[in-house]
Amino acid sequence: MRSWRTTIEQFRQALRIHGGVLALCVTALAIKLSRIPIPTRRLRLRVFRTIYGKKYAPLDESEAEFPLWAYRSFNALFTRGLRPESRPFSTAPTQFASPCDGTVQDVGKVERDKIVTVKGVEYSVGSLLAGAEHETFDGGQFVIIFLSPTECHRVFGPVDGQLGGISHVPGYRLLVHPPFHKKEFPPYSLNERVVLRFRSQHGACALILVAGWGVGNITLVVDHYYRPRGRCLTRKTYDPPLIFKRGDWIATFELGSTAILITERSIRCAPCVGANEKVNYGQPLFAL
């Protein structure tokens, strides 16, 4: 059941980050129109360089797969791919690669089934996985990566693996921006999210894709037929499991987002990154 207090907090946070009702309404309208094609190259460049340059930091256009004008809508630009040479993937079998671009918010060990963030917000692994089996992750490693609007919003396989199941957890759209985190409104367990359970040669892992403000869609490239049902918790099991390789494109975020990677306790690995560190997809996160 949705809580009216959380709904009000969601609206309050949106007002704060956008600076008032009018700006919030303009942003909400822009999100609705983000898939509509922009008719001319000149207009696309003007719109994109206004958004990225004034509202957000400028993009590194040299990394994009195509010239800026080739993206026919804002959504197409936001979910753009990057040139392979700009994101070399770690090929070491003893390393977990970052599944996405972003900034490491927290990295550490799951202790007594708990993840405690630097903001003091505590999460049980069970709450993140929405009731799915979680005991195996107690004592494992975790990393939380926040994606800013300027970064590539595609998600890739961190290791060679077998995808055994997917869960869609309905929820809120609280801001995942770190300054907005509160103990009474923990966004990672309250927000809409998609949970991917997979096995690597080293053991079980979970990749949790958390939606943020403005997100209405997390698409799964590994399963184009998967369509979660709005407000219902849905699970899908793959038998046989879906096979993916390290670096395979597996999902896409649209607008605000956070990715959480958790490893099984039997995977003896150490972090290669620290909190507040900027990472690119393909960069080593953990090493055995």
Secondary structure by P-SEA (a helix, b strand, c coil): cccaaaaaaaaaaaaaaaccaaaaaaaaaaaaacccccccaaaaaaaaaaaacccccccccccccccccccccaaaaaacccccccccccccccccccccccccccccccccccccccccbbbbcccccccccccccccbbbbbbbbcccccccccccccccccbbbbbbbbbcccccccccccccccccccbbbbbbccccbbbbbbbbbcccccccccccccccccccccbbbbbbccccccccccccccccccbbbbbbbccccccccccccccccccccccccc
